[in-house]
Amino acid sequence: MRKTSFVFFIILTNVVCAVHSYGTDNFGDFDVHYQLGNEYNKRGMVDDAIREYKKAIEINDRSPKLYNNLGVAYGKKKLFDDEISSYKKAIELDTGYIDAYFNLGVACGAKGLIDNEISAYKKVVEIDPDNLEAIYNLGHAYRDKEMYDESIAAYNRVIEIDPLYIDAYFNLGVSYGKKGLLDNEILQYRKVLDLNPNSAEAHFNLGIAYGEKKMIDKQVSEYRKAIAINPKYAKAYKNLESVYREKGMKEDADRELSNYNNLVRH
């Protein structure tokens, strides 16, 4: 089981637990408690899952997958210390367990332990050099540490492996922007739009980049395109209001502020 985490533009894979059928006479067996834990975990019955995993551990405390899945359950309850401890136990039992290293990276990131997060993802890549998810998440972790060159290199590696990975282009643009490389940033958002013309987020970020380059007409145009795709894009209205306000266009600014307020009040 690999942990699913809804982090901005981080795409993780959820590995489904296999559920087998067992007779009631064997209910005390390790496999039954383990599979029950997996089924409860999958259904979101986390306390029940943890209980079953602990029962399984009482029978056999040498299963890396058991500790990994226990970690996932703890993570769903935001018990990060217990989660991290479980993944470390899984790794202790199987030093090549990619999912446990990956999940450890996610958990450390959730706790703000960015150095540990990076170390865990690097271990995944050491074992599997083309692991897109780990390399992609490394890009985020490096950016959180303001290691922008490393972040850029990670996203470029993702794109090298998968040239259609839209989110990698988007986040590559963000990292270029953090370095002040605005032309490179703009180019990446354009690549996003080549792959997905309906990306309101790419148009929005293009608007910001053009604003930093003082290309105001293009800035306004991109915000308008973002709104055309997503009429409820509150931040685009707010940014338009700021642009118009700076240009002394009070009527237009007031209109966009009204649009923004109508959205955020509901």
Long-range contacts (C-beta under 8 A, 24 or more apart in sequence): 1-38, 1-41, 1-65, 1-68, 1-69, 1-72, 1-99, 2-72, 2-99, 2-102, 2-103, 3-71, 3-72, 3-75, 3-102, 3-103, 3-106, 3-107, 5-75, 5-106, 5-110, 7-106, 7-109, 7-140, 8-140, 9-140, 9-167, 9-170, 9-171, 10-136, 10-137, 10-140, 11-133, 11-136, 11-167, 12-102, 12-106, 12-133, 12-137, 13-133, 15-99, 16-42, 17-41, 17-42, 17-69, 28-59, 29-59, 30-56, 30-59, 30-60, 30-63, 33-59, 34-63, 34-65, 34-66, 34-69, 37-66, 37-69, 37-70, 37-73, 38-69, 41-69, 41-72, 41-73, 41-76, 44-76, 46-73, 46-76, 46-77, 47-77, 49-73, 50-74, 50-77, 62-93, 63-93, 64-90, 64-91, 64-93, 64-94, 64-97, 64-100, 65-90, 66-90, 67-93, 67-100, 68-97, 68-99, 68-100, 68-103, 71-100, 71-103, 71-104, 71-107, 72-103, 75-103, 75-106, 75-107, 75-110, 78-110, 80-107, 80-110, 80-111, 83-107, 84-108, 84-111, 96-127, 98-124, 98-127, 98-128, 98-131, 101-127, 102-131, 102-133, 102-134, 105-134, 105-137, 105-141, 106-137, 109-137, 109-140, 109-141, 109-144, 114-141, 114-144, 114-145, 115-145, 117-141, 118-142, 118-145, 130-161, 132-158, 132-161, 132-162, 132-165, 135-161, 136-165, 136-167, 136-168, 136-171, 139-168, 139-171, 139-172, 139-175, 140-171, 143-171, 143-174, 143-175, 143-178, 146-178, 148-175, 148-178, 148-179, 149-179, 151-175, 151-178, 152-176, 152-179, 164-195, 166-192, 166-195, 166-196, 166-199, 169-195, 170-199, 170-201, 170-202, 170-205, 173-202, 173-205, 173-209, 174-205, 177-205, 177-208, 177-209, 177-212, 182-209, 182-212, 182-213, 185-209, 186-210, 198-229, 199-229, 200-225, 200-226, 200-227, 200-229, 200-230, 200-233, 200-236, 201-226, 203-229, 204-233, 204-235, 204-236, 204-239, 207-236, 207-239, 208-239, 211-239, 211-243, 216-243, 216-247, 219-243, 232-263, 234-260, 234-263, 234-264, 237-263
